[in-house]
Amino acid sequence: MTNKLLPTSIVGSLPKPSWLAQPETLWSPWKLEGSELREGKYDAMRAAVLEQTHRGIDIISDGEQSRQHFVTTFIEHLTGVDFDKRETVRIRDRYDASVPSVVGAVEREKPVFVQDAAFLRSCTDRQIKWTLPGPMTMVDTLYDAHYRSREKLAWEFATILNQEAKELEAAGVDVIQFDEPAFNVFFDEVADWGVAALERACQGLKAETVVHICFGYGIKANNDWKATLGTQWRHYEKSFPLLQRSCLDTVSLESHHSNVPLEVVELVRGKKVMLGAIDVANVEIETPDEVAQTLRSALEYVDADKLIPSTNCGMAPFPRDVALAKLSALSAGASILREELVGAHV
């Protein structure tokens, strides 16, 4: 990532403009089709880049303007998955959802996001990040009628993701992030094969790699689940020691307004830490001082040159003005702490 101290980045999504998809609705269907949809996505991506740049974000993403769902938009480009043959499964062991079925060998016959990433590269001279679903989370978002093995399917997905990631890298992507919210649920599988499958997805990459593990978007199902977790959310204690020994460069976690004890960050000492300093479950805008304090508190457990201020998760369900104001708060809060740290070394 950039050599700037405390470089800012968003985890993933920003709200889509109203002419592209229904506002404030997670995973809303596209309002455009065909060539108009591609043009609309690129217009939305330009706007996302402009807003991030204007508001001081250092590592630029597409704001997920090119994908409808953080997992299935990738999967729908693969063979072996039938979106018409649907089954109801328990997602993240938390809520029921109708999902497509794996009916044959999964394969990637052509790139999925590479053309979109190349367009993003043309929009900015700053470092860019692209986000992909992680193998375990992909498995947990499908009904498997073919492999009949979560582990085997995960390894197939890991190989496919590695193919995509290498082509994203060749298109100019500097940072590749894998979203693995399933790591906060299936602890035995994380240890048995989850981290290993994720490392397979990263194999041979020169781009920096990130694994993002959160407690989910600020939607009712996730918020209700969080309310049952008690006063301390110690889930990261299961995965962080394994990730500390992995090839992943950066670990991304939810922090601000959560019940995650900050000392868990010590478990990935030596890795870069993308720390969530913006709450995605509350429309209240953080003040720069609040952001700075969240980041400042983490410095006991992560060196400043390895700290990346970020959001807890994506902000797609927010009103656009709220999400953009939160970007400004993130940047301003990071600037406060950056000035403190630079001044301390003068």
C-alpha positions in Angstrom: 0.0 0.0 0.0 1.0 3.7 -0.1 3.9 4.8 2.0 1.8 7.6 3.5 1.3 7.3 7.2 -2.2 6.2 8.1 -3.5 5.8 4.5 -7.3 5.8 4.5 -9.4 3.3 2.6 -13.0 2.1 2.6 -13.8 -1.6 3.1 -16.1 -1.9 0.1 -19.4 -0.5 -1.0 -20.7 3.1 -1.3 -24.4 3.9 -2.1 -25.3 3.6 -5.8 -26.9 6.6 -7.5 -30.6 6.4 -7.9 -30.5 6.1 -11.7 -28.5 2.9 -11.3 -30.2 1.0 -8.5 -32.8 1.7 -5.8 -31.2 4.0 -3.1 -30.7 2.8 0.5 -31.5 -0.8 -0.5 -28.9 -3.5 -0.1 -28.4 -5.7 -3.2 -31.0 -3.7 -5.2 -31.6 -4.9 -8.8 -30.1 -2.8 -11.6 -32.4 -0.2 -13.3 -30.4 -0.4 -16.6 -29.7 -3.2 -19.0 -27.1 -4.1 -21.7 -24.8 -1.4 -22.9 -26.6 1.2 -20.9 -25.9 -0.8 -17.7 -22.1 -0.9 -18.4 -22.1 2.8 -19.2 -24.1 3.5 -16.0 -21.7 1.5 -13.9 -18.8 3.4 -15.3 -20.4 6.7 -14.7 -21.1 5.6 -11.1 -17.5 4.5 -10.7 -16.3 7.9 -11.9 -18.4 9.5 -9.3 -17.2 7.2 -6.6 -13.6 7.9 -7.5 -14.2 11.6 -7.5 -15.9 11.6 -4.1 -13.2 9.4 -2.5 -10.5 11.7 -3.9 -12.3 14.9 -2.9 -12.8 13.6 0.6 -9.2 12.5 1.2 -9.4 8.7 0.7 -5.9 7.5 -0.2 -6.5 4.0 -1.5 -9.4 4.2 -4.1 -12.0 1.5 -4.7 -14.9 1.3 -7.2 -17.3 1.6 -4.2 -18.7 -1.7 -5.6 -20.6 0.2 -8.2 -20.0 -2.7 -10.6 -21.5 -5.4 -8.5 -25.0 -6.0 -7.2 -24.1 -8.5 -4.4 -20.7 -9.0 -2.8 -20.7 -12.7 -3.4 -23.2 -13.7 -6.1 -22.2 -11.1 -8.7 -18.9 -13.0 -8.9 -20.5 -16.4 -8.8 -23.1 -15.7 -11.6 -20.2 -15.5 -14.1 -19.1 -19.1 -13.3 -20.3 -22.3 -14.8 -21.7 -25.0 -12.7 -24.1 -22.8 -10.7 -27.8 -22.7 -11.5 -29.5 -19.5 -10.4 -32.9 -20.8 -11.4 -32.5 -23.9 -9.2 -32.8 -22.3 -5.7 -32.8 -23.7 -2.2 -33.2 -22.1 1.2 -30.1 -22.3 3.3 -28.9 -20.8 6.6 -26.5 -17.9 5.8 -23.7 -17.4 8.3 -25.7 -19.6 10.7 -27.8 -16.4 11.2 -30.7 -16.1 8.7 -32.4 -18.1 6.0 -32.1 -17.1 2.3 -33.0 -18.5 -1.1 -29.7 -19.2 -2.9 -28.5 -20.7 -6.2 -27.4 -24.3 -6.4 -24.1 -25.8 -7.4 -25.1 -28.4 -10.0 -21.8 -29.2 -11.7 -18.1 -28.4 -11.7 -17.5 -24.7 -11.0 -15.2 -23.0 -13.6 -14.3 -19.5 -14.6 -14.4 -19.4 -18.4 -13.5 -15.7 -18.7 -12.5 -12.8 -16.4 -15.3 -11.4 -14.2 -14.1 -7.9 -13.0 -10.9 -7.4 -14.9 -12.4 -5.0 -17.5 -14.0 -3.0 -14.7 -10.8 -2.8 -12.7 -8.9 -1.6 -15.8 -11.4 1.2 -16.1 -11.0 2.1 -12.4 -7.2 2.2 -13.0 -7.8 4.7 -15.8 -9.8 7.0 -13.4 -7.1 7.7 -10.8 -3.3 7.8 -10.3 -3.8 6.8 -6.7 -3.4 3.2 -5.5 -6.5 1.2 -6.2 -8.1 -1.7 -4.4 -10.5 -4.4 -5.7 -12.6 -6.6 -3.6 -13.5 -10.3 -4.1 -15.5 -12.7 -2.0 -13.5 -15.2 0.0 -13.7 -19.0 -0.7 -15.5 -19.9 2.6 -18.0 -17.1 2.3 -18.8 -18.1 -1.3 -19.4 -21.7 -0.1 -21.8 -20.4 2.6 -23.8 -18.4 0.1 -24.8 -21.4 -2.1 -26.6 -24.8 -1.9 -24.1 -27.5 -3.0 -25.8 -30.3 -4.9 -22.6 -31.4 -6.7 -19.5 -31.6 -4.5 -21.3 -32.3 -1.3 -18.3 -31.0 0.6 -17.8 -27.4 1.8 -14.1 -27.9 1.9 -13.8 -29.3 -1.7 -16.0 -26.6 -3.1 -13.9 -23.9 -1.2 -10.7 -25.2 -2.8 -12.3 -25.0 -6.3 -13.3 -21.5 -5.6 -9.9 -20.6 -4.2 -8.3 -21.7 -7.6 -10.8 -19.6 -9.5 -10.3 -16.6 -7.3 -6.5 -16.9 -7.8 -7.0 -16.8 -11.5 -9.1 -13.7 -11.2 -6.8 -12.0 -8.7 -3.7 -12.5 -11.0 -5.5 -10.8 -13.9 -6.7 -8.0 -11.6 -3.1 -7.5 -10.6 -2.0 -7.4 -14.3 -4.7 -4.8 -14.9 -3.1 -2.5 -12.4 -4.8 -3.3 -9.1 -2.5 -2.5 -6.2 -4.5 -4.1 -3.4 -6.8 -7.1 -3.5 -9.2 -7.6 -0.7 -11.1 -10.9 0.1 -14.3 -10.6 2.1 -14.6 -13.5 4.6 -17.4 -12.7 7.1 -17.9 -16.4 7.5 -14.6 -16.4 9.4 -16.5 -14.9 12.4 -18.9 -17.9 12.4 -17.4 -21.2 11.4 -14.3 -21.4 13.6 -13.5 -25.1 13.2 -13.6 -24.8 9.5 -11.5 -21.7 9.5 -8.8 -23.7 11.3 -9.2 -26.9 9.3 -9.2 -25.4 5.8 -10.5 -21.8 5.7 -7.2 -20.0 6.0 -5.5 -22.5 3.8 -8.1 -22.0 1.0 -7.7 -18.2 1.4 -3.9 -18.5 1.0 -4.5 -20.6 -2.1 -6.5 -17.7 -3.5 -3.6 -15.4 -2.8 -0.9 -17.7 -4.2 1.7 -16.0 -6.3 0.3 -12.5 -6.0 2.6 -9.5 -5.9 -0.3 -7.1 -5.1 -0.9 -6.6 -1.4 -3.6 -8.8 0.0 -6.3 -8.1 2.6 -8.8 -10.3 4.4 -11.8 -8.4 5.7 -13.7 -10.1 8.5 -16.6 -8.2 10.0 -20.0 -8.7 11.7 -21.9 -7.7 8.5 -23.8 -4.8 7.0 -25.9 -2.7 9.2 -29.1 -4.6 8.4 -31.7 -5.9 10.8 -30.6 -9.6 10.7 -27.0 -8.6 11.5 -27.9 -6.0 14.1 -30.2 -8.5 15.9 -27.4 -11.1 15.9 -25.0 -8.6 17.3 -27.5 -7.9 20.1 -27.1 -11.5 21.3 -23.3 -11.5 21.4 -22.9 -9.9 24.8 -20.6 -7.2 26.0 -17.4 -8.5 24.4 -17.2 -9.9 20.8 -14.1 -12.1 21.0 -14.6 -13.9 17.6 -11.4 -12.6 16.2 -9.4 -14.5 18.8 -10.2 -17.6 16.8 -9.0 -16.5 13.4 -6.3 -13.9 14.1 -3.6 -16.2 15.4 -4.0 -18.3 12.2 -4.0 -15.2 10.0 -0.9 -13.9 11.7 1.0 -16.9 10.5 -0.5 -16.7 7.0 0.7 -15.1 3.8 -2.0 -12.4 3.9 -0.5 -8.9 4.2 -3.4 -7.1 5.9 -6.2 -8.0 8.3 -9.3 -5.8 8.3 -11.7 -5.7 11.3 -14.7 -4.0 12.7 -13.9 -1.7 15.6 -15.8 1.6 16.1 -19.0 1.3 18.1 -18.5 -2.4 18.3 -17.9 -4.7 21.3 -14.7 -6.0 19.9 -11.9 -5.6 22.5 -9.0 -3.7 20.9 -6.5 -6.0 22.4 -7.3 -8.7 19.8 -5.4 -6.6 17.4 -2.2 -7.7 19.2 -2.9 -11.2 17.8 -1.9 -10.1 14.3 1.1 -8.1 15.4 3.4 -7.7 12.4 0.6 -7.6 9.9 -1.0 -4.4 8.6 -4.3 -3.7 10.2 -7.2 -2.1 8.4 -9.2 -0.7 11.4 -12.8 0.1 11.1 -13.2 3.6 12.6 -16.6 4.3 11.0 -19.8 2.7 12.1 -21.9 1.3 9.3 -24.9 0.4 11.5 -25.7 4.0 12.5 -26.5 7.0 10.3 -25.0 9.4 12.9 -21.9 11.0 11.4 -18.7 10.5 13.5 -16.7 13.5 14.4 -13.1 13.7 13.3 -12.1 13.6 17.0 -14.1 10.3 17.5 -12.4 8.7 14.5 -9.0 9.9 15.8 -9.7 8.5 19.2 -10.6 5.1 17.8 -7.4 5.0 15.8 -5.3 6.4 18.7 -6.5 3.6 21.0 -5.4 1.0 18.5 -1.8 2.2 18.6 -1.1 0.2 21.7 -1.5 -2.9 19.6 -0.4 -2.0 16.1 2.5 0.1 14.9 1.4 3.4 13.3 3.1 2.5 10.0 0.9 -0.6 9.8 -2.4 1.1 10.6 -4.9 1.8 7.8 -8.0 3.8 8.9 -11.1 2.4 7.3 -14.8 1.8 7.7 -16.3 -1.2 9.6 -17.9 -2.6 6.5 -19.7 -1.4 3.4 -22.0 1.6 3.3 -24.3 0.7 0.4 -27.6 0.9 2.6 -26.9 4.5 3.7 -28.2 7.7 2.1 -25.5 9.0 -0.1 -25.0 12.2 1.9 -24.5 10.2 5.0 -21.9 7.9 3.5 -20.0 10.7 1.9 -20.0 12.7 5.2 -18.6 9.6 6.9 -15.8 9.5 4.3 -14.9 13.1 5.2 -14.9 12.2 8.9 -12.6 9.2 8.3 -10.1 11.3 6.4 -10.2 14.2 8.9 -9.8 11.9 11.9 -6.8 10.2 10.3 -5.3 13.6 9.6 -5.6 14.6 13.3 -3.7 11.5 14.4 -1.2 11.8 11.6 -0.3 15.3 12.6 0.1 14.2 16.3 2.4 11.4 15.2 4.5 13.4 12.9 4.8 16.2 15.4 5.9 13.7 18.0 8.9 12.7 15.9 10.1 16.2 15.0 
